[in-house]
Amino acid sequence: MNTPDKKLRYAPTLKTAPWLVLGFSFLFLLVQAIFQNGASDAHPFELFLYPLIVLVNLLPLLLLIAVFFFLTRRLWVGVLLTALPFVAALYTNYYKVLYRKEPFNPADFVLAGEAGDMLERYALTPDVWVVLGILLALLMIVGAFFFRPAKIGLKTRIIGVLLCVVLAFLAHPLYQDKTYYDRLDAPGESFNPVSASAGKGFLFTFLTDISTVHYQQPEGYSVEAAKEILARYETAETLDPSTTPNVIAIMSEAFFDPTEAENLKFLPGRDPLVNYRKILSQSYYGKIVVPGFAGGTAATESEFLTGINTALVSTAMPTVYTSYIKRKTYGLPMLFSQSGSEIDGIHPGHPWFYNRQNVYPCLGFESFMT
């Protein structure tokens, strides 16, 4: 005998269940776009115009809902257990973008304790986009409760779970290939982390970043060996601010010596770098090997400032400015700062470029002008 409650609630079948799972997955993408739209000036709703971007963001949600659905026969379980971590991550991303101008990424879990301390300094007042995103997620959960347990047999459910696992295994390489992520056509500015995350979707960006959380330990490295090497050198004396000269470091990736080009010759008196050579004649100078060419400027910059050879650590990692330097890091700025010198940084681009706005204070810069 059917009760009034059962008449109002629909039990999905094998034919209708896939469409329901797909529908809720699309609604989760809408929740994602709402949260990201409120967090920045980017336009995350444009990702719906890019089928591949939709697919790579949709697939993890679809598989997660489907696995819980097949395991329990209850759609609301899949929707609820997907919504809880997903909305929490979007909520965290919203405020990190708002206050730090960078998206939430897997590496932030390493700094969870520090993040908790920093939260005390901010008032997390939700705006209309956060409220809309949370309301839509809640409506989805409530709506899923109106579906009764599905009329699907045990054998079909087992096959469904196994199919989800196989699809996840096959799709896994897509979320481990940073090169594929960078090349995928999407709205937004690829060099702006916030814009790129909004254009390619928070979920796709977050999952891809999992593969770049940690630097690989160099072969033969050990803490003991590093300490032995450091012990060979005497501790540097504290610099005397009264005798320390003004140090101006100019890093120009566009600068080059055209006279070194094989097919270029200049008439006598036409050397384009005559003043530069005068400076060299009065200075110590030389050539250095940098970790990259035509890109990755921050890697060269960080090696100069800290002495950390990033090329020997891992060439597959993103720049240390966006993945490694998250706390105070010793280097030239801190060395001069300890002597009482004023440490200032200037960059002609945006402050978010290579995350300098957050990295420079960690290195010891007292001010940063862009």
Beta strands, then each sheet from edge to edge (+ up, - down):
strand 1: 344-346
strand 2: 367-369
sheet 1: 1+ 2+
end
